[in-house]
Each structure stands twice: as C-alpha cells, then as structure tokens.
C-alpha cells in the first residue's frame, strides 16, 4: 500500500506531538460521531506499481490499431513527436491556473501564443484560453449570443454534430433558451429560407462547416442574412480544414468555435479534448473563461497576465458570463505546439492529404456494387455520407471481422437512417484504402 | 534578472518547418472545392524549425512553476504530487476512437464503471457519471439534476439554491446557469453555517443547498446533520462541492452526512495533474432517487455481463458534453485509487489534515488566524500584525515566491479580509513544511526591519509585479506584428 505520504510514522507522531496531539483521531474531533465512517473503506488492497502496470496491460485495446475510416467529431491524425516532448515538461503539467503571474510566465505566454494562433486560424480578433470541448464551446457560444444581443432564441443548423446539439439542448433547457432547428436541404446544406423565416427575434445562428455529414457550407450568405437582422453567426469549424478552407472570420462569422482535438491530441476514447472559442473584437468581452493579456511590469518588461476577469465567476459570482472556471491548458498547449510545428505550409499539406484521400476513398466506394453517395453534388472535406443496399450494421460487423473499422452508421444518432459517414485523413495510406475497399467489396 | 522571452511569432522565419508529412500517394484531383469556399491567403501561422520550437517551449517551461518544482500550498486546489506511473498508463487507450463499436470499447466501459463503484464507496453515493469535464461543470450538472428532480415531481416553484457566503464563486455562477436564484446564507463568527439564518431562509421555494465540507475556511461543518435535516424537511436537496474532499477520505462520507449529489474534482483529491489549469474531471455522484436524471449514457453492468453504456434514459437531463468524459484523466484517478486502496486513501487524508494543522500551529503566533480551531486539510490565515506595518497579503505572497514557494490562495474566502489559504497536502515532507514556516516567519521578521523589501517582491522572478490594470483597460490578447517601416 502506498499513499505518496513521504513522512514516516515516527515523523507523523513527532508532528502530532509538536502541535499538542496524541494521535490522528484528535485531528478529527470536530466531526460528530454520527457522521464518521466506522469501518474501513470497502476497496481492494493497494497495488504496487508493478501490479498496477500488469493490470493495465491486461486490457485488450487492440481495436485502436485497426485501420480506421471513422471520424464524426474525433479524428485520427499524426501527432508530431515535439508535441509529446513539450507536454512531458512537468513545469507545465504539474502547475495550476497561472494565478501568480510572476512564476507562471511560461504558461501564460504559451496561452497568449495559443490565443494568437487560434485567431489566425479562424480569422478572428480575440480567443479565450479554451473550454472543455467542441460541444461545450458550442454551448458557451450560445450563452455569448444572449450576452451580446439580450435575446434567447437561437437557430441551430441540423448539420451540427448530434452530440453538440444534445449538449445545447441540455444547456438551453436549464438556462432558458429557445432553440429552433434549421433543416438541411437536398444538398445536405443548411436551408437558408428556413433561416430567413425564423430570423425574427433571433440572437443568432449556429452553423457547422464542414457539417456533421461532411458537407462544406458557404457561411457568407448566412452571415449576411443574419447581420441584416442584427443577429450573429456562430461557425463551428474543423481546425484542420482551415488549412485550405476559407476562414470563418473571412466568411463573416462573428464567433468561431470548434473541437481542437485534431490539433495534436490523441483520440483517448473521447477526451480530454479542447474547445476553442474566438470572436470578433466587438464580442471579446462576451467570451467566457480565462483570457491571457499582455502588459508590463514596473520596469517595462513584457509580461502576461490573466485579464478581463470582471467577466468571470470568482468576481461576478451569479452574474458571471459563464460558470466556467478552468480551461484545458495542457490541451491548448498541444494545439499551440502542433500549429507551430506544422506552420502554414504543414497545415495546408495535412488538409490537402485529408481532402484528396477522402475523395479517393469516395471514388473507390462508388465503384462498388450498390453503393451511392447521399450528397453527390456537394463539396466535402474529409467526410461524406454513403448509402448502401446492404444492412449498414451487418456490413461493419463483416468489415470488423476482416480487421477494419468502417464508417459510422448514422443509425447511431438518427434511428432509421441508413447512411454511413466515412472519413479519411493523412493516416490512411493508399494501400490501406485499397485493402479496405477490397474487404468491403466481398462484404457487400 | 528581469527578462522577457521571445514570442513564437518573433522567432518565425519564412520557409522553416518542424513537421513533415508523407508524399501524396493518391491521384491529386483539381477543383474539388469551389473557389468561394477556399482560402485565398496562406495562414499567418509561425514557421519554426524543430530545434527552435523545442528550445522555445523549454525556455517557457523554465519560466513556470509546478508541483514538481516545489511546494504549492494553493488552498482549495489540492496541489498534491502527481504520481509518475499514472502519467504512463493512459497511453494504451490513446488510439481508441470514441465512436468505435461498443464491443471494441469494453475496456473503456469497464474502467469507467469500476472507477464509479470505487467513488460510490468513497463518497457513500449510489451511482456516478464521469461526463463532467471539471469541477464547475460537475456543479452545473449536479444542479441540473436537482432541477430535473423537482420538475418531474411538478415542484416547479423550487427555484432557489442556498449558498453559504464562504462558497466558491463557481457555486452561485453554476446555480444561475442551471436556472436558479442564489440565496446567500451567512456564516457565524465561528465559521459554521448560521443555523438560525438557514431556518429563516428555507421554504417552499428551496430547491437545495450547496455546501463544501470542510468549508472554504478549512473547518468541518459541525452541524451538518442538522443542516441536512433542515433542508430536507423543507423539501430541498443537498449538494456537496467536493473541492475539499481530500480532508475526509475514509473518515467520513458526504452520502452519510445527508448529501444527495456530490461532485469530485479528480484533479484535486485523486492526484491527477492540474495541467496548468486543465484538463481535470468533475465526476458527479448521486443517491438512488436522482439516478434516472443522470446524463446519458450511464455505464451499467447487467446480469453479470460486461459494463456497457445505457442510452435508454427517458428522464435524463441529456448530455453535458460530447462523448463520455475526460477519459485519460479518469484512468489516472483510477490508477491512484487502485494504488492506495482504502487504507492508503485514509492515510492520505489524515496526513493532509496533520500537515495543515502543523503549518497553522507554527504560524498563528506571528500571523492572524481566521478561526482558532483545529483545521482540516487547509488553514486560513491573515497578515495579522503585519497589516499595521503596511504589509498586505499580496506582499506576503510575492515574498514567498522569492523564498521558493508557490503562494497560498489569496483573498479567498471573500468573507475573511486579506485571507491566505494554505493547503500543504499530504505529499509534502516535514522539512518542506518547516521551510515554508521558516519562510513565513522570515517575512514577518522582515516586515519589522525592512517592510519596503516586501513591497519590492518578487525579485527573483523573470518579471516583477505586472500591471494588471493596464492589461484590463487596454486589452492586448493576441500578438499583432508591428507594421514594417
């Protein structure tokens, strides 16, 4: 049994005596007798490091090594070794929120650099230090819409990730928002006429691009329509796609949010990931959570501090813009190192590899019997929906037997929907895609 | 020596890069995206070589202080040592996509379920969800559960959450977001909840009470059972803010005190690293009657079968984030609990409380004490006589930095003017504590002989005290290149 308590029993006793106590029991005298636990916790005996490692080795995690053609909000990308090297610095990972700026300049500067790169990536003026994930970034953006417009009706594209939509529903129910869904048209894109019909009294709209079904939305017409009606556009974007796609800020979005996991974070069964949030200057003070700003010390040395704290819960309490306290600093650090390692050229190359491989996969799938594309006339980035005459669940079972993880059956989120959402990234080599297509052909 | 470090953007050189990629191995097609959707300009990201990138971040790391650098007695944050084996273990799950078929994620469900069972035993609760990503997120989730509970019983009038004046700022903020009105409950001079005031405040509008126990004053709420009866009798529920759970593991359980909902900060109590502000995890536990409202999916074992996610939860509040939670953080917390076992957890709490009392005992002569009682895992001091010499809490904090320590939490709780909240945790040695005490006593001494020196602190850091007013008044929140002359 270990407890990481360094002091020996003798030292503990000496310390007890030093404060005038005989035993540990005396420390807890304030606890009424009837709230005390009078038995040991029912837990297995503590494990040594060796036993612990052996136990974890016993988990069968082999599915993680299979060729993967699934994305849907979490993407397998190459993570440059520099990311892990920087993250392993315990000056970063064993620190807490940089409350004491003088001894936290490293973290503060890394967050300032992250904020700058998120602004550059999204075409925005200000970014916060991050929130929990893409879904909560969406929910926080919804709160921003109310903060900026004092209205509580929010239009949500049906192309938004269903788990983000579910998260929005939860926040909306309790925080008092009215959500109106904007359906997709036959091209798989947000129906603008519906936006127009519902725009009255709306704080803004939340539109994802590429959307959940992979379709790349043209955000500019939606932004124009919203601005004419004094409403805001929240764009939910895949950061890797911005290596080639127009930035949401350039397309007229007021707020850009998204899931930062593709920027150097492993899949890790769903987390921890990174919610990034950026906004145009006008909405900087509506951003929730930590924000790092630049200033100077008394001698004029450049310094970084947590700033604009008047928005936050520890000052404003029940009147705060959000209840969020921490950020995902270490994940933001991953994203910062990733973006700096890739640079503009590297990010463009990753995006191009994703785009081309996804299209190669699509073309291969189309050549198979009974396969068709649901939105054949709509541009896509790294994901697209296919329809098959075979049962989608059964198809994936057969593929899995052959050692492949196929696309995501849309049935998971939309009961009765027979589509499959396929994904390819730079991780899928041509050989792997060809082998997958062969396996699929005999499974159909 | 004061110095700034260059920014990535100042180091950037056109054409440099730190990452390479395999060549395109599929036919490259043109015109896949229409012109109007494609970026016209290259992204203005920095361009760095690998060696310069690593040196940059290594330089930044040396301008930062973590638990591995030294004592970090930041109250209410439980900055205990982060065991190294726990950092290695999540790697085996790194390649698992969250939307793999359920049967390919069996180890994930098994681990989440097993951790939930252990936390139920630790806290005296009936079911845990690991979906909330942090403490404040757990609070929000827990309050939504309370709202859903009352709503299902058509008890729509219950829209008030009682929060003691000593509470964390997230408590009222979370309550507001969950749709509640916050009612503040005063504390007595002794640091307990004012029972008479509480009795006057509860009623048919009471949805619940949020409480940290031990409180943010580092004191155990002695009247907890009476408080719990008062709230329950009024029809409300009790919410336990688990930020201070490190004081009572294996000694007392929130469930046995009458709490209906708890959140645990796994990054505090269960030793997962704070990551410079996150990621953490804010697992939420509930008593039986609240299980139906938990966020879906709930990980369940049925009829002796394997643990699996259950999505069929008609009364669930829904999702509070995508996927299942901060899984890697859960792995580390689980490894910690397995390493310590029940006896180790109790030993950790006992020593956390011993260390805090040791510090309090040796400092209360020279400094002020918010409440002269046996404290739990943290103690709240004030500058006491140092104030008369013009020395404030900030000065003491900054002088501690020069003496090699991370300062305590300062100016919190709000009800104690000039508060300094020390939480040494159980993983500090007696020598560390003696040095911390010596540093504080030295500061007290210097305040008599050379108070100006304390106003100049910190002098050993790369920067002096930053101008925070300027940062807020004229916000510069991103780098903008100077226009070239």
Interface residues (C-beta under 8 A of the other chain):
Chain A: X1 X2 X3 X4 X5 X6 X7 X11 X12 X14 X15 X16 X18 X19 X20 X21 X24 X26 X27 X28 X29 X30 X31 X32 X34 X35 X36 X37 X40 X41 X42 X43 X44 X45 X46 X47 X49 X52 X53 X55 X56 X57 X59 X60 X61 X63 X64 X65 X68 X70 X72 X73 X74 X76 X78 X80 X82 X85 X86 X89 X90 X91 X92 X93 X94 X95 X96 X97 X98 X99 X100 X101 X102 X103 X104 X105 X106 X107 X109 X110 X112 X113 X115 X116 X117 X119 X120 X121 X125 X126 X127 X129 X130 X132 X133 X134 X135 X136 X143 X161 X163 X164 X166 X167 X169 X170 X171 X173 X174 X175 X176 X216 X218 X220 X242 X243 X244 X245 X246 X247 X250 X259 X266 X267 X268 X269 X270 X271 X272 X273 X284 X290 X291 X292 X293 X294 X295 X296 X297 X298 X299 X301 X302 X303 X304 X305 X307 X308 X309 X310 X312 X313 X314 X315 X316 X317 X318 X319 X320 X322 X323 X324 X325 X326 X327 X328 X329 X330 X331 X333 X336 X337 X339 X340 X341 X342 X343 X344 X345 X346 X347 X348 X349 X350 X352 X353 X355 X356 X357 X359 X360 X379 X381 X396 X400 X405 X408 X412 X426 X429 X430 X433
Chain B: X2 X3 X4 X5 X7 X8 X9 X16 X17 X18 X19 X20 X21 X22 X24 X25 X26 X27 X28 X29 X32 X33 X34 X36 X37 X38 X39 X40 X42 X43 X44 X45 X46 X47 X48 X50 X53 X54 X56 X57 X58 X59 X60 X61 X62 X63 X64 X65 X66 X67 X68 X69 X72 X74 X77 X79 X80 X81 X82 X83 X85 X87 X88 X89 X90 X92 X93 X94 X95 X96 X97 X98 X99 X100 X101 X104 X105 X106 X107 X108 X110 X111 X118 X121 X122 X124 X133 X134 X135 X136 X137 X139 X140 X143 X144 X147 X168 X169 X170 X172 X173 X174 X175 X176 X177 X178 X179 X182 X219 X220 X222 X224 X225 X248 X249 X250 X251 X252 X253 X256 X257 X271 X273 X274 X275 X276 X277 X278 X279 X280 X295 X317 X318 X319 X320 X321 X322 X323 X324 X325 X326 X327 X328 X329 X335 X337 X338 X339 X340 X341 X342 X343 X344 X345 X346 X347 X348 X350 X351 X353 X354 X355 X357 X358 X361 X373 X374 X376 X397 X398 X401 X406 X407 X409 X412 X426 X427 X428 X429 X430 X458 X461 X462 X463 X464 X465 X466 X467 X468 X470 X471 X472 X475 X476 X477 X478 X479
